[in-house]
Amino acid sequence: MTNVSNLTHAISINPANGELIGHYPFESASELEASLSRATTGFSTWRSQSIEMRSQALIALARALRNNAETMAKMITQEMGKPITQAVGEIEKCAQLCEWYAEHGPAMLMAEPTLVEGGKARIEYRPLGPILAVMPWNFPIWQVLRGAIPALIAGNTYVLKHAPNVMGCAYLLLEAFKQAGFPEGAFEVINVTPDGVSKAIADPRIAAVTLTGSVRAGMAIGAQAGAALKKCVLELGGSDPFIVLNDANLDDAVKAAVIGRFQNTGQVCAAAKRLIVEQGVVETFTRKFVEGTRRLVVGDPLSAETYIGPMARFDLRDELDQQVRNTLEEGARLLLGGKKAEGSGNFYEPTILANVTDQMTSFKQELFGPVASIITARDADHALELANDSEFGLASTIYTGDAELAQQMAEKLETGGVFINGYCATDPRVTFGGVKKSGFGRELSHFGVREFCNAQTVWLDRH
């Protein structure tokens, strides 16, 4: 059973019980035209508002998110299975994101003086226009807003094409923008087929494109954006290394590894997927990691005690199960889990694979679910070699008591982010994005604001 779409509708199925939540008809060509027209007209209105007014709109959006937090969190849980406590946290994180950019965004858009004599040249940041955003289901509100809010504060409008299985979340978010008083067209939702996405990318009214999703989707969207000569930001897959060296605080490392691997039922791009542990502590780390994982509560995602819920899509559980089977056939050792849970829900047992090598499936591929792979490293240099032996480059983590060594390793890690003695997390104060097949471009911080701006040089009286 899959819960993505049929030929005419986007379909949402509750992964906890397999029941149909809703189906949403795909838009016709005329409806897509109307959405793009509103986004274009809205751009003229939105960009003309003062930066102070746009900041106030973000504060109003934060208020709307909090006012609707219970409803939105429940929809997240029902549509993609996120445990309710984590879903509530996602909404609050989004509200804080809005408030942070309302406070700090204006300074990021101020004209910058240059070294030209007499101060006669400066760089000014101008919005590009309507931005098409193709977004995934795993953080149905956060993934959207972490790209939308920086673009909106800059004066762009945002056209969201959300994942088919979370269209209920998309329309609740649209309603929050309306409650916050955003002008018509500032934030649009389109429900279209891949053909509709292609038409939107090719439409001259769309100024740029951003996608968070799989490598396959990124290659397709990136190629279409390139053919249309449009700026593109891609945040794609990841198989993040989580390095633990002999001198690490093992209790801290284990706690971070459990959270970093199993948060959101392991369905996170930037997550602790490959646990690369130095051989002197691998036995102790493994024992503690198994113990910590066993304590996680698996069950009804609407229960506040649940930490691991169902996987979001039935087809992705089948794919994950096959990857686990392949890895075991290749010689890995199963320490925990390793199979689908019985019943109508889309649950997969929290799984730990040990004795994983760099030739096995779970090392070479991204495993998007509650499965951890433990790899033994001979020493720090070998750990670094293993970490970089991946087609992905999103984020990485190092646990060690040697701050100087950690910094030296960070300089050599081929990832967009490095977290020393702390697990990966996104925060508006720092940039986020990847290298290699994890994509290109950056979200959050001032980089996220300026990604979809025209950095315009203004030079007076140049002779």
C-alpha positions in Angstrom: 0.0 0.0 0.0 1.3 3.5 -0.9 -0.1 6.8 0.2 1.2 9.3 -2.3 -1.3 9.7 -5.2 -3.3 8.2 -8.0 -3.9 9.7 -11.4 -6.3 12.3 -10.2 -5.8 12.9 -6.5 -3.2 13.3 -3.8 -4.0 10.7 -1.1 -3.3 10.8 2.6 -3.4 7.6 4.7 -2.9 7.4 8.4 0.3 5.2 8.7 -0.6 4.2 12.3 -3.7 2.2 11.1 -3.8 2.3 7.3 -7.1 4.3 7.3 -7.8 7.0 4.6 -7.6 10.5 5.9 -8.3 12.5 2.8 -7.9 12.8 -1.0 -7.2 16.1 -2.7 -7.9 16.5 -6.4 -5.0 17.7 -8.5 -5.4 21.2 -9.9 -6.3 21.8 -13.5 -4.2 23.9 -15.8 -6.5 26.9 -15.2 -6.2 26.5 -11.4 -2.4 26.3 -11.6 -2.5 29.4 -13.8 -4.6 31.2 -11.2 -2.2 30.3 -8.4 0.8 31.6 -10.3 -1.1 34.7 -11.2 -1.9 35.4 -7.6 1.8 34.8 -6.6 2.9 37.3 -9.2 0.4 39.9 -8.3 1.1 39.3 -4.6 4.8 39.8 -5.3 4.2 43.4 -6.4 2.2 44.0 -3.2 4.5 42.1 -0.8 7.8 43.5 -2.0 6.5 47.1 -1.8 5.7 46.8 1.9 8.4 48.1 4.3 10.7 45.7 6.0 9.1 46.6 9.2 5.6 45.6 8.0 7.0 42.3 6.7 8.6 41.7 10.1 5.2 42.4 11.8 3.6 39.9 9.5 6.1 37.2 10.6 5.2 38.0 14.2 1.5 37.6 13.4 2.3 34.3 11.7 4.1 33.0 14.8 1.0 33.9 16.8 -1.3 32.1 14.3 1.0 29.0 14.5 0.7 28.9 18.3 -3.0 29.5 18.2 -3.4 26.5 15.9 -0.7 24.4 17.3 -2.9 21.6 18.6 -4.8 21.2 15.3 -1.7 21.4 13.2 0.3 19.0 15.4 -2.5 16.4 15.3 -2.6 16.7 11.5 1.1 16.1 11.3 0.8 13.0 13.5 -2.2 11.6 11.5 -0.8 12.2 8.1 2.8 11.1 8.5 3.0 9.4 11.9 5.3 11.8 13.8 4.9 11.3 17.6 2.6 14.0 18.9 5.1 15.5 21.4 7.6 15.9 18.5 4.9 17.4 16.3 4.0 20.0 18.9 7.7 20.8 19.2 7.9 21.3 15.4 5.1 23.9 15.5 6.8 25.8 18.3 10.1 25.7 16.5 8.4 27.3 13.5 6.9 30.0 15.6 10.3 30.8 17.0 11.8 30.8 13.5 9.3 33.5 12.5 10.1 35.6 15.5 13.9 35.3 15.0 13.7 36.5 11.4 11.3 39.3 12.3 14.0 40.5 14.7 17.2 39.8 12.7 16.1 39.7 9.1 16.0 43.4 8.5 19.7 43.8 9.3 20.5 41.1 6.8 18.9 43.1 4.1 20.5 46.4 4.8 22.6 48.0 2.0 26.3 47.1 2.4 29.0 49.7 1.8 32.0 48.7 -0.3 35.6 49.8 -0.4 35.0 52.2 -3.2 36.4 55.7 -2.3 33.9 58.1 -0.9 31.3 55.5 -0.1 29.8 55.9 -3.6 29.1 52.2 -4.1 27.0 49.7 -2.2 25.4 46.3 -2.5 21.6 46.1 -2.1 19.5 43.0 -1.8 16.4 42.9 -4.0 13.9 40.0 -4.0 13.7 37.9 -7.1 10.0 37.1 -7.3 7.7 34.0 -6.8 9.8 31.1 -5.5 8.5 27.5 -6.3 9.2 25.2 -3.3 8.8 21.4 -3.7 8.8 20.0 -0.2 8.8 16.6 1.6 6.6 15.1 4.2 9.0 14.3 7.1 8.8 17.8 8.7 5.6 19.0 7.0 5.6 22.5 8.6 9.3 23.1 9.5 10.7 22.1 6.1 8.4 24.5 4.4 8.9 27.5 6.7 12.7 27.2 7.1 12.9 28.0 3.4 9.8 30.2 3.2 10.4 32.7 6.0 13.9 33.9 4.9 12.6 34.2 1.3 9.5 36.1 2.5 11.3 38.6 4.7 13.4 39.4 1.7 10.2 40.3 -0.2 9.7 37.2 -2.4 6.5 35.3 -2.6 6.4 31.5 -2.0 4.5 28.8 -4.0 4.4 25.5 -2.1 4.1 22.2 -3.9 3.9 19.8 -0.9 4.2 16.1 -0.7 1.0 14.4 -1.7 0.6 12.6 1.6 0.6 15.7 3.8 -1.7 18.0 1.8 -3.8 18.5 5.0 -0.8 20.1 6.6 -0.2 22.3 3.6 -3.7 23.7 3.7 -3.6 24.3 7.4 -0.4 26.2 6.9 -2.1 28.3 4.2 -4.9 29.1 6.6 -2.3 30.3 9.2 -0.9 32.7 6.6 -4.3 34.0 6.0 -5.0 34.5 9.7 -1.7 36.4 10.0 -2.9 38.9 7.4 -0.5 38.1 4.6 -1.6 39.6 1.3 -3.2 37.3 -1.2 -0.5 35.5 -3.2 2.3 36.0 -0.7 2.0 32.3 0.2 0.3 29.9 -2.3 -0.3 26.2 -2.2 -0.5 24.2 -5.4 -1.5 20.5 -5.6 -0.2 19.3 -8.9 1.3 16.2 -10.6 5.0 16.1 -11.6 3.9 17.4 -15.0 2.3 20.4 -13.2 5.6 21.0 -11.4 7.5 21.0 -14.7 5.0 23.5 -16.1 5.5 25.7 -13.1 9.3 25.6 -13.3 9.1 26.5 -17.0 6.7 29.4 -16.4 8.5 32.7 -16.7 6.7 34.0 -13.6 8.5 31.6 -11.3 11.8 33.3 -10.5 13.6 30.4 -8.7 13.1 26.9 -7.4 14.0 25.1 -4.2 13.6 21.4 -3.3 14.1 19.2 -0.3 13.9 15.5 -1.2 15.7 12.6 -2.7 18.7 12.6 -4.9 16.5 11.4 -7.8 14.1 14.2 -7.3 16.9 16.7 -7.0 18.4 15.6 -10.3 15.1 16.0 -12.0 14.2 19.4 -10.5 17.7 20.7 -10.9 17.8 19.7 -14.5 14.5 21.5 -15.2 15.5 24.6 -13.4 18.8 24.7 -15.2 17.1 24.3 -18.6 15.0 27.3 -17.6 18.0 29.2 -16.4 16.6 29.6 -12.9 18.4 29.7 -9.5 17.9 26.4 -7.7 18.6 25.3 -4.1 18.6 21.6 -3.4 18.7 19.9 0.0 18.8 16.2 -0.7 19.7 12.9 1.1 22.2 12.2 3.7 24.0 9.3 5.3 25.6 11.3 8.1 28.6 9.9 10.0 28.5 10.0 13.8 32.1 9.6 15.0 32.9 8.4 18.5 36.6 8.3 19.5 38.2 6.5 22.4 38.4 9.6 24.6 34.7 10.6 24.2 32.3 10.9 27.0 30.4 7.7 26.2 27.2 8.5 28.1 26.9 11.8 26.3 27.7 10.2 22.9 25.2 7.4 23.4 22.4 9.7 24.4 23.1 11.9 21.4 23.3 8.9 19.1 19.9 7.5 20.2 18.2 10.9 19.7 20.1 11.6 16.5 19.2 8.3 14.9 15.6 7.7 16.1 14.1 11.1 16.3 11.1 11.4 13.9 11.2 7.6 13.6 14.6 7.9 11.9 13.1 9.8 9.0 15.5 12.7 8.9 18.0 13.7 6.2 20.6 15.0 8.6 20.7 12.2 11.2 23.2 9.9 12.8 23.0 7.1 10.3 26.5 5.7 10.2 27.8 5.3 13.8 31.6 5.1 13.3 33.2 4.1 16.6 36.9 3.7 17.4 37.7 0.1 18.3 38.8 0.8 21.9 35.3 1.8 22.9 33.1 0.1 20.3 32.0 -2.8 22.6 31.0 -0.5 25.5 29.4 2.0 23.2 27.4 -0.7 21.4 26.1 -2.2 24.7 25.0 1.2 26.0 23.5 2.2 22.6 21.4 -1.0 22.5 20.2 -0.4 26.1 19.2 3.2 25.3 17.4 2.1 22.1 15.5 -0.6 24.0 14.1 2.1 26.4 12.4 4.0 23.6 8.6 3.7 23.5 7.2 2.5 20.2 3.5 2.8 19.7 0.5 5.1 19.1 1.9 8.4 17.8 -0.9 10.3 19.5 0.3 9.2 22.9 2.6 11.7 24.6 4.9 8.8 25.8 5.6 7.5 22.3 9.0 8.3 20.9 8.9 6.1 17.8 5.8 6.0 15.7 5.0 4.4 12.3 6.9 5.2 9.2 5.2 7.7 7.0 4.7 5.6 3.9 4.2 1.9 3.4 6.3 1.7 0.2 9.3 3.2 2.1 9.0 0.7 4.9 9.3 -2.1 2.2 12.4 -0.4 0.8 14.0 0.0 4.3 13.2 -3.7 5.1 15.0 -4.8 1.9 18.0 -2.7 2.7 18.2 -4.3 6.2 17.9 -7.7 4.7 20.6 -7.0 2.1 23.0 -5.7 4.8 22.4 -8.9 6.9 23.0 -11.1 3.9 26.3 -9.2 3.3 27.5 -10.2 6.8 26.3 -7.6 9.3 25.2 -8.7 12.8 21.6 -8.0 14.0 21.5 -6.7 17.5 18.0 -5.4 17.7 14.8 -5.4 15.6 15.3 -6.1 11.9 11.7 -6.5 10.7 8.3 -5.0 10.2 6.0 -5.0 13.1 2.8 -7.0 12.9 -0.5 -5.4 12.4 -2.1 -2.8 10.1 0.1 0.0 11.1 3.3 0.9 9.2 5.7 0.3 12.1 9.3 -0.9 11.7 11.1 -2.2 14.8 14.0 0.0 16.0 16.9 -1.8 14.5 20.7 -1.9 15.2 23.1 -3.5 12.8 26.7 -4.2 14.0 29.9 -5.3 12.2 28.9 -3.1 9.2 31.7 -2.5 6.7 32.1 0.0 3.9 31.0 -2.5 1.3 27.6 -3.1 2.8 24.2 -1.7 1.8 23.6 0.2 5.0 26.9 2.0 4.7 26.7 2.9 1.0 23.0 3.8 0.9 20.8 6.2 2.9 18.5 4.3 5.3 15.5 6.5 5.9 13.9 4.9 9.0 14.6 3.6 12.5 17.8 1.7 11.6 21.3 2.4 12.9 24.6 0.9 11.5 27.7 0.5 13.7 31.0 0.6 12.0 34.4 0.0 13.8 37.3 2.4 13.1 40.9 1.5 13.8 41.7 5.1 14.8 40.8 8.7 14.2 42.3 8.8 10.7 40.4 5.7 9.7 37.2 7.2 11.2 37.7 10.2 9.0 38.3 8.1 6.0 35.1 6.1 6.6 33.1 9.3 7.2 34.1 10.8 3.9 33.6 7.5 2.0 30.1 8.5 0.9 28.3 10.1 -2.0 26.5 12.2 0.5 27.8 15.3 2.5 25.0 16.8 4.6 26.2 16.8 8.2 28.6 15.0 10.6 29.2 14.6 14.3 32.4 14.0 16.3 32.5 13.0 19.9 35.9 13.3 21.5 37.6 14.9 24.5 40.3 16.4 22.3 39.1 19.8 21.1 42.2 20.4 18.9 41.8 17.0 17.1 38.1 17.6 16.6 38.8 20.9 14.9 41.4 19.2 12.7 38.9 16.6 11.7 36.2 19.1 11.0 38.4 20.8 8.5 38.7 17.6 6.6 35.1 16.4 6.8 33.3 16.7 3.5 29.9 17.8 4.9 28.0 21.0 5.0 27.9 21.0 8.8 30.0 19.5 11.6 28.8 19.1 15.2 31.4 18.6 17.8 30.1 16.9 21.0 26.5 17.5 20.0 24.1 15.9 17.5 23.0 17.6 14.4 20.1 20.1 14.6 18.9 23.0 12.5 18.8 26.5 13.9 18.1 29.9 12.2 21.3 31.4 13.6 23.5 29.0 11.5 23.3 28.0 7.9 22.2 24.5 6.7 22.9 22.6 3.5 25.1 20.0 1.9 27.8 19.1 -0.6 28.3 16.2 -3.0 24.9 14.4 -3.6 23.4 16.1 -0.6 22.8 19.1 -2.8 23.8 22.7 -3.0 22.7 26.1 -1.8 22.0 27.1 1.8 19.0 27.6 4.1 18.7 29.6 7.3 20.9 32.4 8.7 21.7 35.3 6.4 22.6 32.9 3.6 19.0 31.7 3.5 17.7 35.3 3.2 20.1 36.2 0.4 19.9 32.9 -1.6 16.8 34.3 -3.4 17.9 37.9 -3.7 19.5 39.9 -6.5 22.7 41.2 -4.9 22.6 44.5 -6.8 25.5 46.9 -7.1 24.6 50.5 -6.9 27.4 52.9 -7.9 27.1 56.6 -8.0 29.1 59.0 -10.2 31.7 56.5 -11.4 34.0 58.2 -13.9 
